Amino acid sequence: ILDGIRDPATREIGFMPGFRDSLDDTQLAQLAAYMRKRFAPDKPAWEGLEAAASSVRAARGP
C-alpha cells in the first residue's frame, strides 16, 4: 500500500500507485482493516495496525 505495485506479477493485477505520501498511519490502518474485513470476513480482525503501519513506514525510510 505504501509503495504500490510497480511491476505486477500478471497483467490482470495491474499497476497500483503508492500511498506513502497520501495516507497517514491512521488512514493506512483503517484501509488495511477495511480490506481484511471485506476480503476475509471469516478471519479475525488484525490488531495493532496503526503501530504496524508506523513501523513499516519507519523501516523503509522516507
C-alpha positions as a Markdown table, in Angstrom:
| # | Residue | x | y | z |
|---|---|---|---|---|
| 1 | Ile | 0.0 | 0.0 | 0.0 |
| 2 | Leu | 2.8 | 2.4 | 0.9 |
| 3 | Asp | 4.9 | 1.8 | -2.2 |
| 4 | Gly | 2.3 | 0.5 | -4.6 |
| 5 | Ile | 2.7 | -2.2 | -7.3 |
| 6 | Arg | 5.1 | -1.1 | -9.9 |
| 7 | Asp | 5.8 | -4.4 | -11.6 |
| 8 | Pro | 2.7 | -6.6 | -11.3 |
| 9 | Ala | 3.1 | -10.4 | -11.4 |
| 10 | Thr | 0.5 | -10.6 | -14.1 |
| 11 | Arg | -1.3 | -8.2 | -16.4 |
| 12 | Glu | -4.6 | -8.9 | -14.6 |
| 13 | Ile | -3.3 | -7.5 | -11.3 |
| 14 | Gly | -2.4 | -4.2 | -12.8 |
| 15 | Phe | -0.4 | -1.2 | -11.5 |
| 16 | Met | -1.2 | 0.5 | -8.2 |
| 17 | Pro | 0.3 | 3.8 | -7.1 |
| 18 | Gly | 1.9 | 4.1 | -3.8 |
| 19 | Phe | 0.1 | 6.0 | -1.0 |
| 20 | Arg | 3.1 | 6.7 | 1.3 |
| 21 | Asp | 2.7 | 10.4 | 0.8 |
| 22 | Ser | -1.1 | 10.4 | 0.7 |
| 23 | Leu | -2.1 | 8.4 | 3.8 |
| 24 | Asp | -1.0 | 8.8 | 7.4 |
| 25 | Asp | -0.6 | 5.8 | 9.7 |
| 26 | Thr | -4.2 | 6.1 | 11.0 |
| 27 | Gln | -5.6 | 6.1 | 7.5 |
| 28 | Leu | -3.4 | 3.2 | 6.4 |
| 29 | Ala | -4.6 | 1.2 | 9.4 |
| 30 | Gln | -8.2 | 2.0 | 8.6 |
| 31 | Leu | -7.7 | 0.9 | 5.0 |
| 32 | Ala | -6.0 | -2.4 | 6.0 |
| 33 | Ala | -8.8 | -3.1 | 8.5 |
| 34 | Tyr | -11.4 | -2.5 | 5.8 |
| 35 | Met | -9.6 | -4.7 | 3.3 |
| 36 | Arg | -9.3 | -7.5 | 5.9 |
| 37 | Lys | -13.0 | -7.3 | 6.8 |
| 38 | Arg | -14.1 | -7.1 | 3.1 |
| 39 | Phe | -11.9 | -9.8 | 1.7 |
| 40 | Ala | -11.5 | -12.2 | 4.7 |
| 41 | Pro | -14.8 | -11.8 | 6.6 |
| 42 | Asp | -14.4 | -15.2 | 8.2 |
| 43 | Lys | -11.0 | -14.3 | 9.7 |
| 44 | Pro | -10.4 | -12.3 | 12.9 |
| 45 | Ala | -9.6 | -8.6 | 12.7 |
| 46 | Trp | -5.9 | -7.7 | 12.7 |
| 47 | Glu | -4.8 | -5.9 | 15.8 |
| 48 | Gly | -2.2 | -3.2 | 16.2 |
| 49 | Leu | -2.5 | -1.9 | 12.6 |
| 50 | Glu | -1.5 | 1.7 | 13.3 |
| 51 | Ala | 1.7 | 0.6 | 15.2 |
| 52 | Ala | 2.5 | -1.8 | 12.3 |
| 53 | Ala | 2.0 | 0.9 | 9.7 |
| 54 | Ser | 4.3 | 3.2 | 11.6 |
| 55 | Ser | 6.9 | 0.5 | 12.0 |
| 56 | Val | 6.8 | -0.4 | 8.3 |
| 57 | Arg | 7.0 | 3.3 | 7.3 |
| 58 | Ala | 10.0 | 3.9 | 9.5 |
| 59 | Ala | 11.8 | 0.8 | 8.3 |
| 60 | Arg | 11.6 | 1.8 | 4.7 |
| 61 | Gly | 12.6 | 5.4 | 5.3 |
| 62 | Pro | 11.3 | 8.5 | 3.5 |
